[in-house]
């Protein structure tokens, strides 16, 4: 589905910025004040950034009304989602597992929330799958062989293959983004949004300075793209 998707903000000249894997209210507030549009909380026990429903609520409450809160889940069942949505009250849900198009649609309908869906991208052959979901595509690198959890694990993929995507299609770019490369990514790909987690960390913890540097770089990339 091309064009705007249910519940997501309108596209703008500067891509929307999502800082994912925030674990403390203080860092959430810092990211929002620095200019992040979305704060991501991870609700997936194997992840080092995992928060239970109560922890996710604490982070969400700190920025409610100042940034969009996106809850990341992996193949979550309805009971777990019910608890998460009721407790943390996220503004959107990001699916990062093996969810089908039908499951993504069912989740959006059950909670009446916008949904995004992560897709591992290695080659152009991986791109057609994004058209089967009525959800905002999050284009991430494929996990390394033998990985015990999904996601790009801080790796980037070849952005040049994204020239084959319909320019009317909104997507969020993820995977290996840092303050050092995101300006180039934005100028090259012109995504609807960018999503970063490990790229703004030091030793596995979010770093305030790296968050500011990343957001500034997104803005520079957008300006150079015209």
CORTAKA-V557902 format. One line per field, one symbol per residue. phi: phi as a letter, one per 40 degrees, with the letter a starting at -180 (. if undefined). psi: psi as a letter, one per 40 degrees, with the letter a starting at -180 (. if undefined). burial: 1 if it has 9 or more other C-alpha atoms within 8 Angstrom, else 0. A space follows every 50 residues. Layout:
phi=???
psi=???
burial=???
This chain:
phi=.cgdbdgccccaccdcbbbbgcbbdccccdcccchccbbbbcbadcccbc bcdcccccccccbcgbaccbccbbfccdcccdccccccfccabbcbbbdc dccccccdccbfbcbbbcbcbbbccccdccccbcaccbcbccccdgccac hcfgccbccccccccdccccabcbggcaccbccccccccfccabbbbccb bbfgbdbdcccccccccdcccccccg
psi=hiaiiheiiiiidhiihhhifheidddddddddeehdhhhhhghdeieeh hiddddddddddeheeihhhhhihfiidddddddddddfieihhhfbfii ddddddddddefiihihihhhdideeddddeehgihhhhiiiiiheieii iefeiiihddeeeehheehiihhigehiddeddddddddfidiihicdef ihfeihhddddddddddddddddde.
burial=00011000001000111111111010111111010111111111000011 10111111111111001111111110000010111011111111111010 10011011000011111111110101100000111111111110000001 11111110000000000011111111111001101111111111111111 10000111011111111111110010
